[in-house]
Amino acid sequence: MTNKRTPEEVTILPRDLHFDMSSAGTGHWLDNNPVATAIFNAMSLTFPGGERMFMDAVKAYRSEVSGKLAEDVKDFITQEAIHSREHHLLNNMIDRDKYPVAEIEAAIDEKISFGRSGGRFRMLMATICLEHFTAMMADLMVGLDVDGAPLFSKTDPSLERLWLWHAMEETEHKAVAYDVFLEATRDWSPLKRYFRRSLSMLLITKHFTTNIAEYSVKLLLADGYSQKDAERAVKEFLWKKPALFGKGWKVWLSWFKPGFHPWDHDNRDVMAHWKEEFTLVAAE
């Protein structure tokens, strides 16, 4: 089947929240763990430019969608704009005299420019694949355990809330770009659509996971790690324990099921409590 869409009852609510980032300027802000901090800083550095590309990718198809999807696209763009703003502020707290932030940002900009250079459809393909990764954040961040303690258990509550809010909203809008893709390819055969999205996911997965690991290693080198120790520590965290990426392999693999839709994995319950809380805060 190729006619699946986001359930009608799934609504997207942009929440214009602001977070105190000051504790991120104190070094290893994530549980005083240099490896966890490096990896989450590496991901955060990709967000401002990446999410601007996501916004432009769906914006380019706005005239071709209607009804609920048109409204979802508008709210998706607003949510991503706020995410980009808050992570830009977080990234500005990283000690740029100590860490190679400018070098990493330049590498990210180069990769985003390549994505943009292929036009709106290449941007949309990158977006649907990367949105699959960010949508997994909600599941991956629940139950992660580092050295016997839950991740974020020793982190400033404001920064923990930043990441939970981001994860929750990524879950909320995880299928918007995909629904735009289905609309953009409505005249394609199911086989052509399946082949194109599967190939795109394989390429994006390779580049995204490699890039996050590479940027994390660069940050750890500035902390005094050797190249070998940094690479080992990052690989361990991402794929073995707590397996930030490795834990989500089943959801990742579901992409390759014919007729896949992001809401096949209905994980609204995972973030239900946080959604209610953040919505109440945003309404104040």
LINQUI-V160506 format. One record per backbone hydrogen bond with DSSP energy under -1.0 kcal/mol. CO is the residue of the C=O (numbers start at 1). NH is the residue of the N-H. Records with the same first field share a line. If there is no record, write none. Layout:
CO=NH, NH
This chain:
7=10
15=17
21=24
22=25
23=26
27=29
28=32
29=31
30=33
33=37
34=38
35=39
36=40
37=41
38=42
39=43
40=44
41=45
46=50
47=51
48=52
49=53
50=54
51=55
52=56
53=57
54=58
55=59
56=60
58=61
59=62
61=64
62=65
67=71
68=72
69=73
70=74
71=75
72=76
73=77
74=78
75=79
76=80
77=81
78=82
79=83
80=84
81=85
82=86
83=87
84=88
85=89
86=90
87=91
88=92
90=93
91=94
95=99
99=101
100=104
101=105
102=106
103=107
104=108
105=109
106=110
107=111
108=112
109=113
110=114
111=115
112=116
113=117
116=119
119=123
120=124
121=125
122=126
123=127
124=128
125=129
126=130
127=131
128=132
129=133
130=134
131=135
134=137
136=140
137=141
144=151
146=149
149=146
150=153
152=155
156=160
157=161
158=162
159=163
160=164
161=165
162=166
163=167
164=168
165=169
166=170
167=171
168=172
169=173
171=174
173=176
175=179
176=180
177=181
178=182
179=183
180=184
181=185
183=186
185=188
189=193
190=194
191=195
192=196
193=197
194=198
195=199
196=200
197=201
198=202
199=203
200=204
201=205
202=206
203=207
204=208
205=209
206=210
207=211
208=212
209=213
210=214
211=215
212=216
213=217
214=218
215=219
216=220
217=221
218=222
220=225
221=224
226=230
227=231
228=232
229=233
230=234
231=235
232=236
233=237
234=238
235=239
236=240, 241
237=244
238=245, 246
243=247
245=248
246=249
248=252
249=253
250=254
252=255
253=256
254=257
257=260
261=264
262=265
264=266
265=267
267=270
271=275
272=276
273=277
274=278
275=279
276=280
277=281
278=282
279=283
281=284
